């Protein structure tokens, strides 16, 4: 499991990209707050290196996804709200997500987390 995200569109600010990606992948509207996590993923075997920026967000409307909503790219197959305990028990990336989501960490840097296949 992973948080919504994706590439940056040229000419859009990071918060504008977050709003767009969350809407595309969840159907939810958010207000973007402060950055909370910088995470690097890498796969040394392929020479792949990706930097992800995470932001605290607030829902603009309720937490329910509209029935019949579908990811326009067909990547997202399931939506799920989780508690801190459920997140800890669920395979997810980045591993430091729980610290910023539930434990009050203000800003974290999580360097070079190896991609697990």
PyMOL CGO cylinders between C-alpha atoms (Angstrom):
from pymol import cmd
from pymol.cgo import CYLINDER

trace = [
    CYLINDER, 0.00, 0.00, 0.00, 1.18, 3.52, -0.70, 0.3, 1, 1, 1, 1, 1, 1,
    CYLINDER, 1.18, 3.52, -0.70, -0.10, 7.06, -0.46, 0.3, 1, 1, 1, 1, 1, 1,
    CYLINDER, -0.10, 7.06, -0.46, -1.47, 8.86, -3.52, 0.3, 1, 1, 1, 1, 1, 1,
    CYLINDER, -1.47, 8.86, -3.52, 1.17, 10.47, -5.68, 0.3, 1, 1, 1, 1, 1, 1,
    CYLINDER, 1.17, 10.47, -5.68, 2.67, 10.92, -9.06, 0.3, 1, 1, 1, 1, 1, 1,
    CYLINDER, 2.67, 10.92, -9.06, 4.66, 13.12, -11.32, 0.3, 1, 1, 1, 1, 1, 1,
    CYLINDER, 4.66, 13.12, -11.32, 4.86, 16.89, -11.28, 0.3, 1, 1, 1, 1, 1, 1,
    CYLINDER, 4.86, 16.89, -11.28, 3.20, 18.76, -14.14, 0.3, 1, 1, 1, 1, 1, 1,
    CYLINDER, 3.20, 18.76, -14.14, 5.31, 21.59, -15.57, 0.3, 1, 1, 1, 1, 1, 1,
    CYLINDER, 5.31, 21.59, -15.57, 4.15, 25.01, -14.45, 0.3, 1, 1, 1, 1, 1, 1,
    CYLINDER, 4.15, 25.01, -14.45, 2.18, 23.70, -11.44, 0.3, 1, 1, 1, 1, 1, 1,
    CYLINDER, 2.18, 23.70, -11.44, 3.25, 24.25, -7.85, 0.3, 1, 1, 1, 1, 1, 1,
    CYLINDER, 3.25, 24.25, -7.85, 3.86, 21.25, -5.61, 0.3, 1, 1, 1, 1, 1, 1,
    CYLINDER, 3.86, 21.25, -5.61, 0.56, 21.87, -3.72, 0.3, 1, 1, 1, 1, 1, 1,
    CYLINDER, 0.56, 21.87, -3.72, -1.33, 22.08, -7.05, 0.3, 1, 1, 1, 1, 1, 1,
    CYLINDER, -1.33, 22.08, -7.05, 0.20, 18.74, -8.05, 0.3, 1, 1, 1, 1, 1, 1,
    CYLINDER, 0.20, 18.74, -8.05, -0.77, 17.17, -4.71, 0.3, 1, 1, 1, 1, 1, 1,
    CYLINDER, -0.77, 17.17, -4.71, -4.38, 18.35, -5.12, 0.3, 1, 1, 1, 1, 1, 1,
    CYLINDER, -4.38, 18.35, -5.12, -4.51, 16.93, -8.67, 0.3, 1, 1, 1, 1, 1, 1,
    CYLINDER, -4.51, 16.93, -8.67, -2.89, 13.59, -7.81, 0.3, 1, 1, 1, 1, 1, 1,
    CYLINDER, -2.89, 13.59, -7.81, -5.07, 13.00, -4.75, 0.3, 1, 1, 1, 1, 1, 1,
    CYLINDER, -5.07, 13.00, -4.75, -8.19, 13.77, -6.81, 0.3, 1, 1, 1, 1, 1, 1,
    CYLINDER, -8.19, 13.77, -6.81, -7.08, 11.48, -9.65, 0.3, 1, 1, 1, 1, 1, 1,
    CYLINDER, -7.08, 11.48, -9.65, -6.16, 8.57, -7.39, 0.3, 1, 1, 1, 1, 1, 1,
    CYLINDER, -6.16, 8.57, -7.39, -8.82, 8.86, -4.68, 0.3, 1, 1, 1, 1, 1, 1,
    CYLINDER, -8.82, 8.86, -4.68, -11.60, 11.14, -5.88, 0.3, 1, 1, 1, 1, 1, 1,
    CYLINDER, -11.60, 11.14, -5.88, -11.08, 13.23, -2.73, 0.3, 1, 1, 1, 1, 1, 1,
    CYLINDER, -11.08, 13.23, -2.73, -10.51, 16.98, -2.49, 0.3, 1, 1, 1, 1, 1, 1,
    CYLINDER, -10.51, 16.98, -2.49, -7.76, 18.13, -0.14, 0.3, 1, 1, 1, 1, 1, 1,
    CYLINDER, -7.76, 18.13, -0.14, -6.26, 21.34, 1.15, 0.3, 1, 1, 1, 1, 1, 1,
    CYLINDER, -6.26, 21.34, 1.15, -2.48, 21.06, 1.19, 0.3, 1, 1, 1, 1, 1, 1,
    CYLINDER, -2.48, 21.06, 1.19, -0.53, 21.95, 4.33, 0.3, 1, 1, 1, 1, 1, 1,
    CYLINDER, -0.53, 21.95, 4.33, 3.13, 21.86, 5.24, 0.3, 1, 1, 1, 1, 1, 1,
    CYLINDER, 3.13, 21.86, 5.24, 5.62, 19.33, 3.86, 0.3, 1, 1, 1, 1, 1, 1,
    CYLINDER, 5.62, 19.33, 3.86, 6.20, 16.48, 6.31, 0.3, 1, 1, 1, 1, 1, 1,
    CYLINDER, 6.20, 16.48, 6.31, 8.43, 13.88, 4.66, 0.3, 1, 1, 1, 1, 1, 1,
    CYLINDER, 8.43, 13.88, 4.66, 11.11, 13.62, 2.01, 0.3, 1, 1, 1, 1, 1, 1,
    CYLINDER, 11.11, 13.62, 2.01, 11.63, 10.00, 1.00, 0.3, 1, 1, 1, 1, 1, 1,
    CYLINDER, 11.63, 10.00, 1.00, 14.06, 8.51, -1.50, 0.3, 1, 1, 1, 1, 1, 1,
    CYLINDER, 14.06, 8.51, -1.50, 13.35, 5.18, -3.18, 0.3, 1, 1, 1, 1, 1, 1,
    CYLINDER, 13.35, 5.18, -3.18, 16.03, 3.42, -5.10, 0.3, 1, 1, 1, 1, 1, 1,
    CYLINDER, 16.03, 3.42, -5.10, 16.66, 0.20, -6.91, 0.3, 1, 1, 1, 1, 1, 1,
    CYLINDER, 16.66, 0.20, -6.91, 20.42, -0.21, -7.23, 0.3, 1, 1, 1, 1, 1, 1,
    CYLINDER, 20.42, -0.21, -7.23, 20.01, -3.12, -9.64, 0.3, 1, 1, 1, 1, 1, 1,
    CYLINDER, 20.01, -3.12, -9.64, 18.22, -0.93, -12.22, 0.3, 1, 1, 1, 1, 1, 1,
    CYLINDER, 18.22, -0.93, -12.22, 19.89, 2.37, -11.34, 0.3, 1, 1, 1, 1, 1, 1,
    CYLINDER, 19.89, 2.37, -11.34, 16.49, 3.80, -10.43, 0.3, 1, 1, 1, 1, 1, 1,
    CYLINDER, 16.49, 3.80, -10.43, 16.28, 6.69, -7.93, 0.3, 1, 1, 1, 1, 1, 1,
    CYLINDER, 16.28, 6.69, -7.93, 13.08, 8.56, -7.04, 0.3, 1, 1, 1, 1, 1, 1,
    CYLINDER, 13.08, 8.56, -7.04, 12.52, 11.39, -4.55, 0.3, 1, 1, 1, 1, 1, 1,
    CYLINDER, 12.52, 11.39, -4.55, 9.03, 11.74, -3.05, 0.3, 1, 1, 1, 1, 1, 1,
    CYLINDER, 9.03, 11.74, -3.05, 7.71, 14.74, -1.12, 0.3, 1, 1, 1, 1, 1, 1,
    CYLINDER, 7.71, 14.74, -1.12, 4.81, 14.22, 1.29, 0.3, 1, 1, 1, 1, 1, 1,
    CYLINDER, 4.81, 14.22, 1.29, 2.54, 16.95, 2.66, 0.3, 1, 1, 1, 1, 1, 1,
    CYLINDER, 2.54, 16.95, 2.66, 0.05, 17.07, 5.51, 0.3, 1, 1, 1, 1, 1, 1,
    CYLINDER, 0.05, 17.07, 5.51, -3.39, 17.48, 3.94, 0.3, 1, 1, 1, 1, 1, 1,
    CYLINDER, -3.39, 17.48, 3.94, -6.90, 18.19, 5.18, 0.3, 1, 1, 1, 1, 1, 1,
    CYLINDER, -6.90, 18.19, 5.18, -10.02, 16.83, 3.52, 0.3, 1, 1, 1, 1, 1, 1,
    CYLINDER, -10.02, 16.83, 3.52, -12.19, 19.57, 2.00, 0.3, 1, 1, 1, 1, 1, 1,
    CYLINDER, -12.19, 19.57, 2.00, -15.27, 17.35, 2.00, 0.3, 1, 1, 1, 1, 1, 1,
    CYLINDER, -15.27, 17.35, 2.00, -16.09, 14.07, 3.74, 0.3, 1, 1, 1, 1, 1, 1,
    CYLINDER, -16.09, 14.07, 3.74, -13.84, 11.00, 3.77, 0.3, 1, 1, 1, 1, 1, 1,
    CYLINDER, -13.84, 11.00, 3.77, -16.03, 8.90, 1.49, 0.3, 1, 1, 1, 1, 1, 1,
    CYLINDER, -16.03, 8.90, 1.49, -15.14, 8.19, -2.12, 0.3, 1, 1, 1, 1, 1, 1,
    CYLINDER, -15.14, 8.19, -2.12, -18.10, 8.51, -4.49, 0.3, 1, 1, 1, 1, 1, 1,
    CYLINDER, -18.10, 8.51, -4.49, -19.61, 5.16, -5.49, 0.3, 1, 1, 1, 1, 1, 1,
    CYLINDER, -19.61, 5.16, -5.49, -18.51, 4.21, -8.98, 0.3, 1, 1, 1, 1, 1, 1,
    CYLINDER, -18.51, 4.21, -8.98, -15.41, 6.42, -8.86, 0.3, 1, 1, 1, 1, 1, 1,
    CYLINDER, -15.41, 6.42, -8.86, -12.49, 4.95, -10.83, 0.3, 1, 1, 1, 1, 1, 1,
    CYLINDER, -12.49, 4.95, -10.83, -8.85, 5.95, -11.17, 0.3, 1, 1, 1, 1, 1, 1,
    CYLINDER, -8.85, 5.95, -11.17, -8.57, 7.36, -14.70, 0.3, 1, 1, 1, 1, 1, 1,
    CYLINDER, -8.57, 7.36, -14.70, -5.23, 5.55, -15.16, 0.3, 1, 1, 1, 1, 1, 1,
    CYLINDER, -5.23, 5.55, -15.16, -6.52, 2.26, -13.71, 0.3, 1, 1, 1, 1, 1, 1,
    CYLINDER, -6.52, 2.26, -13.71, -3.64, 1.98, -11.21, 0.3, 1, 1, 1, 1, 1, 1,
    CYLINDER, -3.64, 1.98, -11.21, -5.51, 2.32, -7.91, 0.3, 1, 1, 1, 1, 1, 1,
    CYLINDER, -5.51, 2.32, -7.91, -7.49, -0.82, -7.11, 0.3, 1, 1, 1, 1, 1, 1,
    CYLINDER, -7.49, -0.82, -7.11, -8.58, -0.14, -3.53, 0.3, 1, 1, 1, 1, 1, 1,
    CYLINDER, -8.58, -0.14, -3.53, -9.07, 2.75, -1.11, 0.3, 1, 1, 1, 1, 1, 1,
    CYLINDER, -9.07, 2.75, -1.11, -8.63, 2.22, 2.59, 0.3, 1, 1, 1, 1, 1, 1,
    CYLINDER, -8.63, 2.22, 2.59, -8.48, 4.44, 5.68, 0.3, 1, 1, 1, 1, 1, 1,
    CYLINDER, -8.48, 4.44, 5.68, -6.30, 2.86, 8.35, 0.3, 1, 1, 1, 1, 1, 1,
    CYLINDER, -6.30, 2.86, 8.35, -5.56, 3.40, 12.00, 0.3, 1, 1, 1, 1, 1, 1,
    CYLINDER, -5.56, 3.40, 12.00, -1.98, 3.57, 13.27, 0.3, 1, 1, 1, 1, 1, 1,
    CYLINDER, -1.98, 3.57, 13.27, -2.15, -0.10, 14.30, 0.3, 1, 1, 1, 1, 1, 1,
    CYLINDER, -2.15, -0.10, 14.30, -3.58, -1.17, 10.93, 0.3, 1, 1, 1, 1, 1, 1,
    CYLINDER, -3.58, -1.17, 10.93, -0.88, 0.74, 9.05, 0.3, 1, 1, 1, 1, 1, 1,
    CYLINDER, -0.88, 0.74, 9.05, 1.82, -0.93, 11.14, 0.3, 1, 1, 1, 1, 1, 1,
    CYLINDER, 1.82, -0.93, 11.14, 0.34, -4.33, 10.23, 0.3, 1, 1, 1, 1, 1, 1,
    CYLINDER, 0.34, -4.33, 10.23, -0.01, -3.54, 6.50, 0.3, 1, 1, 1, 1, 1, 1,
    CYLINDER, -0.01, -3.54, 6.50, 2.90, -3.69, 4.06, 0.3, 1, 1, 1, 1, 1, 1,
    CYLINDER, 2.90, -3.69, 4.06, 3.36, -0.09, 2.90, 0.3, 1, 1, 1, 1, 1, 1,
    CYLINDER, 3.36, -0.09, 2.90, 5.86, 2.41, 1.56, 0.3, 1, 1, 1, 1, 1, 1,
    CYLINDER, 5.86, 2.41, 1.56, 7.46, 4.60, 2.65, 0.3, 1, 1, 1, 1, 1, 1,
    CYLINDER, 7.46, 4.60, 2.65, 8.20, 2.92, 5.96, 0.3, 1, 1, 1, 1, 1, 1,
    CYLINDER, 8.20, 2.92, 5.96, 8.33, 6.29, 7.76, 0.3, 1, 1, 1, 1, 1, 1,
    CYLINDER, 8.33, 6.29, 7.76, 4.77, 7.23, 6.74, 0.3, 1, 1, 1, 1, 1, 1,
    CYLINDER, 4.77, 7.23, 6.74, 3.30, 6.27, 10.11, 0.3, 1, 1, 1, 1, 1, 1,
    CYLINDER, 3.30, 6.27, 10.11, 5.63, 8.65, 11.96, 0.3, 1, 1, 1, 1, 1, 1,
    CYLINDER, 5.63, 8.65, 11.96, 4.30, 11.69, 10.08, 0.3, 1, 1, 1, 1, 1, 1,
    CYLINDER, 4.30, 11.69, 10.08, 0.71, 10.45, 9.88, 0.3, 1, 1, 1, 1, 1, 1,
    CYLINDER, 0.71, 10.45, 9.88, 0.18, 9.36, 13.48, 0.3, 1, 1, 1, 1, 1, 1,
    CYLINDER, 0.18, 9.36, 13.48, 3.11, 10.21, 15.72, 0.3, 1, 1, 1, 1, 1, 1,
    CYLINDER, 3.11, 10.21, 15.72, 3.33, 13.95, 15.24, 0.3, 1, 1, 1, 1, 1, 1,
    CYLINDER, 3.33, 13.95, 15.24, 6.65, 14.07, 13.42, 0.3, 1, 1, 1, 1, 1, 1,
    CYLINDER, 6.65, 14.07, 13.42, 6.93, 17.54, 11.92, 0.3, 1, 1, 1, 1, 1, 1,
    CYLINDER, 6.93, 17.54, 11.92, 9.41, 16.85, 9.12, 0.3, 1, 1, 1, 1, 1, 1,
    CYLINDER, 9.41, 16.85, 9.12, 11.35, 13.69, 8.33, 0.3, 1, 1, 1, 1, 1, 1,
    CYLINDER, 11.35, 13.69, 8.33, 14.01, 12.79, 5.80, 0.3, 1, 1, 1, 1, 1, 1,
    CYLINDER, 14.01, 12.79, 5.80, 14.08, 9.09, 4.94, 0.3, 1, 1, 1, 1, 1, 1,
    CYLINDER, 14.08, 9.09, 4.94, 17.13, 8.49, 2.73, 0.3, 1, 1, 1, 1, 1, 1,
    CYLINDER, 17.13, 8.49, 2.73, 17.50, 5.71, 0.18, 0.3, 1, 1, 1, 1, 1, 1,
    CYLINDER, 17.50, 5.71, 0.18, 14.76, 3.24, 1.06, 0.3, 1, 1, 1, 1, 1, 1,
    CYLINDER, 14.76, 3.24, 1.06, 15.36, 0.22, -1.16, 0.3, 1, 1, 1, 1, 1, 1,
    CYLINDER, 15.36, 0.22, -1.16, 12.43, -0.68, -3.39, 0.3, 1, 1, 1, 1, 1, 1,
    CYLINDER, 12.43, -0.68, -3.39, 10.91, -4.02, -2.42, 0.3, 1, 1, 1, 1, 1, 1,
    CYLINDER, 10.91, -4.02, -2.42, 9.48, -6.04, -5.29, 0.3, 1, 1, 1, 1, 1, 1,
]
cmd.load_cgo(trace, "trace")
